[in-house]
Amino acid sequence: MVSGIVGFLAMAWGIAGFVAVLLYCIPMQSFWNFTQGRCFNFSTFFLTMETIGLVIDVIILALPLRAIANLQLPRDKRIVLGGIFLLGGL
C-alpha cells in the first residue's frame, strides 16, 4: 500500500515536472527572446524541483527499512541488511 502511494507520488511529480518545463516560458519563444512573454524564476523553480525530488528519493530509500526491522533475524544481521539497501543512496 505505502509503496503504491510513493510510486504514484513519484510518477505524478515526474509528470508535473515535465509539464512545468514545457511551460517554463509563456509563450515558448520567450525562452530565447526575453523581450516578450514571461518565464519562471529559474533559481526558485530548480530549487523546488530538486528539493521535492530529494524528499521522494529519501522516502523510496526508506521503504524497505520497516520490512527489514520486522524480519526474524539477529539485530546485527538486520543492521547489515538495512545498510546494504541504503547503499542504493550512493
N, CA, C and O atoms as a printed pandas DataFrame, in Angstrom:
     atom_number atom_name residue_name chain_id  residue_number  x_coord  y_coord  z_coord
0              1         N          MET        A               1    0.814   -1.194    0.000
1              2        CA          MET        A               1    0.000    0.000    0.000
2              3         C          MET        A               1    0.862    1.264    0.000
3              4         O          MET        A               1    0.668    2.154   -0.829
4              5         N          VAL        A               2    1.805    1.337    0.923
5              6        CA          VAL        A               2    2.657    2.520    1.023
6              7         C          VAL        A               2    3.516    2.652   -0.235
7              8         O          VAL        A               2    3.714    3.757   -0.741
8              9         N          SER        A               3    4.027    1.525   -0.739
9             10        CA          SER        A               3    4.870    1.602   -1.935
10            11         C          SER        A               3    4.065    2.065   -3.147
11            12         O          SER        A               3    4.603    2.755   -4.013
12            13         N          GLY        A               4    2.795    1.699   -3.222
13            14        CA          GLY        A               4    1.945    2.170   -4.315
14            15         C          GLY        A               4    1.724    3.670   -4.248
15            16         O          GLY        A               4    1.732    4.355   -5.271
16            17         N          ILE        A               5    1.527    4.177   -3.034
17            18        CA          ILE        A               5    1.328    5.620   -2.858
18            19         C          ILE        A               5    2.600    6.382   -3.225
19            20         O          ILE        A               5    2.546    7.407   -3.905
20            21         N          VAL        A               6    3.751    5.869   -2.766
21            22        CA          VAL        A               6    5.026    6.523   -3.087
22            23         C          VAL        A               6    5.299    6.458   -4.587
23            24         O          VAL        A               6    5.783    7.425   -5.177
24            25         N          GLY        A               7    4.989    5.318   -5.202
25            26        CA          GLY        A               7    5.152    5.202   -6.652
26            27         C          GLY        A               7    4.283    6.179   -7.411
27            28         O          GLY        A               7    4.720    6.784   -8.390
28            29         N          PHE        A               8    3.036    6.332   -6.953
29            30        CA          PHE        A               8    2.141    7.299   -7.583
30            31         C          PHE        A               8    2.665    8.721   -7.416
31            32         O          PHE        A               8    2.633    9.511   -8.360
32            33         N          LEU        A               9    3.150    9.051   -6.213
33            34        CA          LEU        A               9    3.696   10.392   -5.980
34            35         C          LEU        A               9    4.901   10.674   -6.873
35            36         O          LEU        A               9    5.030   11.765   -7.430
36            37         N          ALA        A              10    5.787    9.676   -7.006
37            38        CA          ALA        A              10    6.969    9.857   -7.848
38            39         C          ALA        A              10    6.568   10.049   -9.311
39            40         O          ALA        A              10    7.124   10.900  -10.005
40            41         N          MET        A              11    5.607    9.257   -9.771
41            42        CA          MET        A              11    5.161    9.385  -11.152
42            43         C          MET        A              11    4.460   10.727  -11.376
43            44         O          MET        A              11    4.689   11.391  -12.387
44            45         N          ALA        A              12    3.614   11.116  -10.436
45            46        CA          ALA        A              12    2.905   12.388  -10.576
46            47         C          ALA        A              12    3.886   13.559  -10.557
47            48         O          ALA        A              12    3.714   14.524  -11.302
48            49         N          TRP        A              13    4.916   13.480   -9.707
49            50        CA          TRP        A              13    5.897   14.555   -9.653
50            51         C          TRP        A              13    6.715   14.619  -10.945
51            52         O          TRP        A              13    7.059   15.706  -11.411
52            53         N          GLY        A              14    7.024   13.459  -11.520
53            54        CA          GLY        A              14    7.734   13.444  -12.794
54            55         C          GLY        A              14    6.917   14.074  -13.910
55            56         O          GLY        A              14    7.445   14.842  -14.715
56            57         N          ILE        A              15    5.633   13.753  -13.960
57            58        CA          ILE        A              15    4.758   14.343  -14.983
58            59         C          ILE        A              15    4.604   15.842  -14.749
59            60         O          ILE        A              15    4.636   16.626  -15.697
60            61         N          ALA        A              16    4.437   16.243  -13.484
61            62        CA          ALA        A              16    4.307   17.668  -13.174
62            63         C          ALA        A              16    5.576   18.428  -13.555
63            64         O          ALA        A              16    5.503   19.545  -14.066
64            65         N          GLY        A              17    6.734   17.824  -13.308
65            66        CA          GLY        A              17    7.994   18.458  -13.697
66            67         C          GLY        A              17    8.122   18.605  -15.199
67            68         O          GLY        A              17    8.598   19.628  -15.691
68            69         N          PHE        A              18    7.695   17.577  -15.934
69            70        CA          PHE        A              18    7.743   17.626  -17.400
70            71         C          PHE        A              18    6.853   18.742  -17.927
71            72         O          PHE        A              18    7.259   19.501  -18.808
72            73         N          VAL        A              19    5.648   18.843  -17.394
73            74        CA          VAL        A              19    4.722   19.895  -17.825
74            75         C          VAL        A              19    5.273   21.272  -17.448
75            76         O          VAL        A              19    5.155   22.224  -18.219
76            77         N          ALA        A              20    5.874   21.373  -16.259
77            78        CA          ALA        A              20    6.430   22.657  -15.829
78            79         C          ALA        A              20    7.574   23.093  -16.733
79            80         O          ALA        A              20    7.717   24.281  -17.020
80            81         N          VAL        A              21    8.389   22.146  -17.184
81            82        CA          VAL        A              21    9.482   22.501  -18.096
82            83         C          VAL        A              21    8.923   22.959  -19.437
83            84         O          VAL        A              21    9.448   23.892  -20.044
84            85         N          LEU        A              22    7.866   22.309  -19.900
85            86        CA          LEU        A              22    7.252   22.743  -21.159
86            87         C          LEU        A              22    6.659   24.142  -21.050
87            88         O          LEU        A              22    6.670   24.907  -22.015
88            89         N          LEU        A              23    6.142   24.471  -19.869
89            90        CA          LEU        A              23    5.507   25.779  -19.660
90            91         C          LEU        A              23    6.434   26.764  -18.954
91            92         O          LEU        A              23    5.969   27.752  -18.385
92            93         N          TYR        A              24    7.736   26.506  -18.987
93            94        CA          TYR        A              24    8.701   27.346  -18.290
94            95         C          TYR        A              24    8.591   28.798  -18.731
95            96         O          TYR        A              24    8.621   29.708  -17.903
96            97         N          CYS        A              25    8.466   29.011  -20.022
97            98        CA          CYS        A              25    8.273   30.362  -20.564
98            99         C          CYS        A              25    6.993   30.367  -21.389
99           100         O          CYS        A              25    6.745   29.450  -22.172
100          101         N          ILE        A              26    6.187   31.399  -21.207
101          102        CA          ILE        A              26    4.956   31.525  -21.969
102          103         C          ILE        A              26    4.985   32.857  -22.685
103          104         O          ILE        A              26    5.068   33.873  -21.995
104          105         N          PRO        A              27    4.923   32.949  -23.994
105          106        CA          PRO        A              27    4.989   31.859  -24.962
106          107         C          PRO        A              27    6.394   31.255  -25.014
107          108         O          PRO        A              27    7.349   31.848  -24.512
108          109         N          MET        A              28    6.512   30.088  -25.613
109          110        CA          MET        A              28    7.769   29.347  -25.592
110          111         C          MET        A              28    8.919   30.115  -26.268
111          112         O          MET        A              28   10.082   29.901  -25.928
112          113         N          GLN        A              29    8.605   30.998  -27.211
113          114        CA          GLN        A              29    9.646   31.779  -27.882
114          115         C          GLN        A              29   10.364   32.716  -26.925
115          116         O          GLN        A              29   11.495   33.120  -27.193
116          117         N          SER        A              30    9.731   33.066  -25.824
117          118        CA          SER        A              30   10.379   33.990  -24.885
118          119         C          SER        A              30   11.539   33.331  -24.143
119          120         O          SER        A              30   12.287   34.020  -23.449
120          121         N          PHE        A              31   11.705   32.013  -24.272
121          122        CA          PHE        A              31   12.878   31.352  -23.710
122          123         C          PHE        A              31   14.150   31.861  -24.393
123          124         O          PHE        A              31   15.198   31.981  -23.759
124          125         N          TRP        A              32   14.049   32.158  -25.694
125          126        CA          TRP        A              32   15.203   32.659  -26.444
126          127         C          TRP        A              32   15.190   34.178  -26.552
127          128         O          TRP        A              32   16.251   34.795  -26.648
128          129         N          ASN        A              33   14.018   34.788  -26.538
129          130        CA          ASN        A              33   13.879   36.226  -26.699
130          131         C          ASN        A              33   13.163   36.764  -25.455
131          132         O          ASN        A              33   11.941   36.665  -25.349
132          133         N          PHE        A              34   13.924   37.331  -24.518
133          134        CA          PHE        A              34   13.373   37.749  -23.229
134          135         C          PHE        A              34   12.554   39.031  -23.299
135          136         O          PHE        A              34   11.988   39.447  -22.288
136          137         N          THR        A              35   12.474   39.672  -24.472
137          138        CA          THR        A              35   11.736   40.926  -24.561
138          139         C          THR        A              35   10.233   40.719  -24.594
139          140         O          THR        A              35    9.470   41.655  -24.354
140          141         N          GLN        A              36    9.801   39.498  -24.888
141          142        CA          GLN        A              36    8.363   39.226  -24.945
142          143         C          GLN        A              36    8.018   38.070  -24.009
143          144         O          GLN        A              36    8.842   37.184  -23.783
144          145         N          GLY        A              37    6.827   38.079  -23.478
145          146        CA          GLY        A              37    6.375   36.981  -22.627
146          147         C          GLY        A              37    6.983   37.025  -21.236
147          148         O          GLY        A              37    7.571   38.025  -20.823
148          149         N          ARG        A              38    6.826   35.908  -20.520
149          150        CA          ARG        A              38    7.361   35.830  -19.161
150          151         C          ARG        A              38    7.841   34.403  -18.897
151          152         O          ARG        A              38    7.379   33.454  -19.531
152          153         N          CYS        A              39    8.776   34.265  -17.948
153          154        CA          CYS        A              39    9.342   32.970  -17.583
154          155         C          CYS        A              39    9.351   32.831  -16.065
155          156         O          CYS        A              39    9.298   33.825  -15.341
156          157         N          PHE        A              40    9.421   31.573  -15.585
157          158        CA          PHE        A              40    9.581   31.317  -14.153
158          159         C          PHE        A              40   10.907   31.868  -13.677
159          160         O          PHE        A              40   11.817   32.090  -14.476
160          161         N          ASN        A              41   11.017   32.087  -12.391
161          162        CA          ASN        A              41   12.309   32.374  -11.780
162          163         C          ASN        A              41   13.065   31.041  -11.740
163          164         O          ASN        A              41   12.665   30.125  -11.022
164          165         N          PHE        A              42   14.147   30.931  -12.504
165          166        CA          PHE        A              42   14.833   29.652  -12.659
166          167         C          PHE        A              42   15.383   29.142  -11.338
167          168         O          PHE        A              42   15.298   27.943  -11.073
168          169         N          SER        A              43   15.938   29.998  -10.507
169          170        CA          SER        A              43   16.518   29.556   -9.234
170          171         C          SER        A              43   15.460   28.930   -8.336
171          172         O          SER        A              43   15.685   27.861   -7.769
172          173         N          THR        A              44   14.329   29.573   -8.203
173          174        CA          THR        A              44   13.249   29.046   -7.377
174          175         C          THR        A              44   12.692   27.755   -7.970
175          176         O          THR        A              44   12.427   26.800   -7.241
176          177         N          PHE        A              45   12.515   27.724   -9.285
177          178        CA          PHE        A              45   11.998   26.546   -9.972
178          179         C          PHE        A              45   12.922   25.355   -9.756
179          180         O          PHE        A              45   12.461   24.270   -9.403
180          181         N          PHE        A              46   14.218   25.546   -9.965
181          182        CA          PHE        A              46   15.174   24.457   -9.829
182          183         C          PHE        A              46   15.256   23.980   -8.376
183          184         O          PHE        A              46   15.276   22.776   -8.119
184          185         N          LEU        A              47   15.302   24.910   -7.437
185          186        CA          LEU        A              47   15.382   24.546   -6.025
186          187         C          LEU        A              47   14.149   23.756   -5.579
187          188         O          LEU        A              47   14.273   22.770   -4.852
188          189         N          THR        A              48   12.979   24.178   -6.005
189          190        CA          THR        A              48   11.749   23.468   -5.651
190          191         C          THR        A              48   11.721   22.073   -6.255
191          192         O          THR        A              48   11.398   21.105   -5.567
192          193         N          MET        A              49   12.056   21.962   -7.537
193          194        CA          MET        A              49   12.043   20.655   -8.204
194          195         C          MET        A              49   13.013   19.692   -7.534
195          196         O          MET        A              49   12.665   18.538   -7.286
196          197         N          GLU        A              50   14.202   20.144   -7.244
197          198        CA          GLU        A              50   15.216   19.252   -6.670
198          199         C          GLU        A              50   14.934   18.915   -5.210
199          200         O          GLU        A              50   15.231   17.806   -4.768
200          201         N          THR        A              51   14.368   19.847   -4.460
201          202        CA          THR        A              51   14.058   19.572   -3.053
202          203         C          THR        A              51   12.973   18.508   -2.943
203          204         O          THR        A              51   13.111   17.563   -2.166
204          205         N          ILE        A              52   11.917   18.649   -3.698
205          206        CA          ILE        A              52   10.843   17.655   -3.650
206          207         C          ILE        A              52   11.327   16.325   -4.216
207          208         O          ILE        A              52   10.951   15.270   -3.706
208          209         N          GLY        A              53   12.151   16.356   -5.255
209          210        CA          GLY        A              53   12.738   15.127   -5.787
210          211         C          GLY        A              53   13.605   14.423   -4.760
211          212         O          GLY        A              53   13.584   13.195   -4.665
212          213         N          LEU        A              54   14.364   15.186   -3.994
213          214        CA          LEU        A              54   15.208   14.603   -2.947
214          215         C          LEU        A              54   14.364   13.957   -1.854
215          216         O          LEU        A              54   14.695   12.874   -1.373
216          217         N          VAL        A              55   13.287   14.607   -1.464
217          218        CA          VAL        A              55   12.401   14.041   -0.437
218          219         C          VAL        A              55   11.799   12.732   -0.925
219          220         O          VAL        A              55   11.741   11.762   -0.169
220          221         N          ILE        A              56   11.351   12.687   -2.167
221          222        CA          ILE        A              56   10.785   11.456   -2.722
222          223         C          ILE        A              56   11.854   10.365   -2.774
223          224         O          ILE        A              56   11.553    9.208   -2.478
224          225         N          ASP        A              57   13.086   10.698   -3.139
225          226        CA          ASP        A              57   14.166    9.708   -3.168
226          227         C          ASP        A              57   14.461    9.146   -1.784
227          228         O          ASP        A              57   14.691    7.945   -1.643
228          229         N          VAL        A              58   14.456    9.994   -0.767
229          230        CA          VAL        A              58   14.706    9.521    0.601
230          231         C          VAL        A              58   13.572    8.608    1.056
231          232         O          VAL        A              58   13.821    7.605    1.725
232          233         N          ILE        A              59   12.347    8.937    0.707
233          234        CA          ILE        A              59   11.220    8.072    1.065
234          235         C          ILE        A              59   11.354    6.717    0.376
235          236         O          ILE        A              59   11.101    5.683    0.994
236          237         N          ILE        A              60   11.745    6.712   -0.887
237          238        CA          ILE        A              60   11.931    5.448   -1.615
238          239         C          ILE        A              60   13.039    4.617   -0.972
239          240         O          ILE        A              60   12.912    3.398   -0.859
240          241         N          LEU        A              61   14.123    5.267   -0.550
241          242        CA          LEU        A              61   15.207    4.540    0.115
242          243         C          LEU        A              61   14.766    3.963    1.460
243          244         O          LEU        A              61   15.260    2.913    1.871
244          245         N          ALA        A              62   13.853    4.630    2.142
245          246        CA          ALA        A              62   13.426    4.184    3.468
246          247         C          ALA        A              62   12.333    3.121    3.417
247          248         O          ALA        A              62   12.021    2.528    4.449
248          249         N          LEU        A              63   11.746    2.862    2.261
249          250        CA          LEU        A              63   10.647    1.905    2.176
250          251         C          LEU        A              63   10.987    0.514    2.727
251          252         O          LEU        A              63   10.192   -0.026    3.496
252          253         N          PRO        A              64   12.121   -0.086    2.376
253          254        CA          PRO        A              64   12.363   -1.454    2.861
254          255         C          PRO        A              64   12.792   -1.536    4.320
255          256         O          PRO        A              64   12.855   -2.638    4.864
256          257         N          LEU        A              65   13.085   -0.429    4.970
257          258        CA          LEU        A              65   13.618   -0.485    6.332
258          259         C          LEU        A              65   12.613   -1.047    7.341
259          260         O          LEU        A              65   13.007   -1.771    8.255
260          261         N          ARG        A              66   11.341   -0.733    7.194
261          262        CA          ARG        A              66   10.345   -1.261    8.119
262          263         C          ARG        A              66   10.194   -2.770    7.970
263          264         O          ARG        A              66   10.045   -3.490    8.958
264          265         N          ALA        A              67   10.234   -3.243    6.722
265          266        CA          ALA        A              67   10.138   -4.687    6.495
266          267         C          ALA        A              67   11.370   -5.401    7.049
267          268         O          ALA        A              67   11.258   -6.496    7.601
268          269         N          ILE        A              68   12.533   -4.789    6.905
269          270        CA          ILE        A              68   13.761   -5.392    7.434
270          271         C          ILE        A              68   13.717   -5.446    8.963
271          272         O          ILE        A              68   14.181   -6.417    9.561
272          273         N          ALA        A              69   13.168   -4.422    9.591
273          274        CA          ALA        A              69   13.088   -4.399   11.054
274          275         C          ALA        A              69   12.189   -5.501   11.594
275          276         O          ALA        A              69   12.367   -5.944   12.729
276          277         N          ASN        A              70   11.222   -5.951   10.793
277          278        CA          ASN        A              70   10.296   -6.987   11.241
278          279         C          ASN        A              70   10.776   -8.407   10.944
279          280         O          ASN        A              70   10.085   -9.365   11.291
280          281         N          LEU        A              71   11.931   -8.567   10.315
281          282        CA          LEU        A              71   12.448   -9.904    9.999
282          283         C          LEU        A              71   12.869  -10.643   11.269
283          284         O          LEU        A              71   13.240  -10.035   12.273
284          285         N          GLN        A              72   12.802  -11.944   11.193
285          286        CA          GLN        A              72   13.211  -12.800   12.310
286          287         C          GLN        A              72   14.702  -13.106   12.177
287          288         O          GLN        A              72   15.086  -14.261   11.995
288          289         N          LEU        A              73   15.531  -12.087   12.266
289          290        CA          LEU        A              73   16.980  -12.222   12.165
290          291         C          LEU        A              73   17.615  -11.567   13.381
291          292         O          LEU        A              73   16.995  -10.725   14.031
292          293         N          PRO        A              74   18.861  -11.955   13.694
293          294        CA          PRO        A              74   19.572  -11.241   14.762
294          295         C          PRO        A              74   19.730   -9.756   14.406
295          296         O          PRO        A              74   19.742   -9.375   13.236
296          297         N          ARG        A              75   19.848   -8.945   15.440
297          298        CA          ARG        A              75   19.902   -7.491   15.257
298          299         C          ARG        A              75   21.043   -7.068   14.343
299          300         O          ARG        A              75   20.844   -6.208   13.485
300          301         N          ASP        A              76   22.238   -7.647   14.501
301          302        CA          ASP        A              76   23.376   -7.233   13.671
302          303         C          ASP        A              76   23.158   -7.574   12.205
303          304         O          ASP        A              76   23.599   -6.824   11.334
304          305         N          LYS        A              77   22.489   -8.685   11.908
305          306        CA          LYS        A              77   22.222   -9.026   10.506
306          307         C          LYS        A              77   21.173   -8.095    9.899
307          308         O          LYS        A              77   21.246   -7.754    8.718
308          309         N          ARG        A              78   20.195   -7.683   10.718
309          310        CA          ARG        A              78   19.210   -6.718   10.210
310          311         C          ARG        A              78   19.859   -5.377    9.915
311          312         O          ARG        A              78   19.502   -4.720    8.936
312          313         N          ILE        A              79   20.809   -4.959   10.748
313          314        CA          ILE        A              79   21.515   -3.701   10.519
314          315         C          ILE        A              79   22.333   -3.771    9.235
315          316         O          ILE        A              79   22.336   -2.831    8.441
316          317         N          VAL        A              80   23.021   -4.884    9.038
317          318        CA          VAL        A              80   23.826   -5.056    7.817
318          319         C          VAL        A              80   22.923   -5.073    6.593
319          320         O          VAL        A              80   23.241   -4.444    5.583
320          321         N          LEU        A              81   21.803   -5.782    6.667
321          322        CA          LEU        A              81   20.875   -5.843    5.543
322          323         C          LEU        A              81   20.294   -4.464    5.227
323          324         O          LEU        A              81   20.179   -4.086    4.061
324          325         N          GLY        A              82   19.931   -3.718    6.267
325          326        CA          GLY        A              82   19.446   -2.343    6.049
326          327         C          GLY        A              82   20.511   -1.463    5.437
327          328         O          GLY        A              82   20.216   -0.624    4.586
328          329         N          GLY        A              83   21.767   -1.652    5.870
329          330        CA          GLY        A              83   22.875   -0.888    5.279
330          331         C          GLY        A              83   23.064   -1.198    3.800
331          332         O          GLY        A              83   23.377   -0.312    3.006
332          333         N          ILE        A              84   22.872   -2.459    3.439
333          334        CA          ILE        A              84   23.012   -2.840    2.028
334          335         C          ILE        A              84   21.923   -2.139    1.199
335          336         O          ILE        A              84   22.199   -1.631    0.112
336          337         N          PHE        A              85   20.717   -2.116    1.707
337          338        CA          PHE        A              85   19.662   -1.411    0.978
338          339         C          PHE        A              85   19.927    0.084    0.902
339          340         O          PHE        A              85   19.650    0.704   -0.125
340          341         N          LEU        A              86   20.458    0.676    1.965
341          342        CA          LEU        A              86   20.735    2.101    1.972
342          343         C          LEU        A              86   21.923    2.487    1.084
343          344         O          LEU        A              86   22.104    3.661    0.761
344          345         N          LEU        A              87   22.732    1.491    0.692
345          346        CA          LEU        A              87   23.820    1.778   -0.251
346          347         C          LEU        A              87   23.287    2.264   -1.602
347          348         O          LEU        A              87   24.014    2.889   -2.374
348          349         N          GLY        A              88   22.025    1.976   -1.877
349          350        CA          GLY        A              88   21.410    2.479   -3.097
350          351         C          GLY        A              88   21.392    4.001   -3.149
351          352         O          GLY        A              88   21.264    4.578   -4.228
352          353         N          GLY        A              89   21.517    4.656   -2.004
353          354        CA          GLY        A              89   21.560    6.107   -1.963
354          355         C          GLY        A              89   22.832    6.699   -2.519
355          356         O          GLY        A              89   22.879    7.883   -2.852
356          357         N          LEU        A              90   23.861    5.884   -2.620
357          358        CA          LEU        A              90   25.118    6.385   -3.177
358          359         C          LEU        A              90   25.005    6.512   -4.674
359          360         O          LEU        A              90   25.962    6.919   -5.333
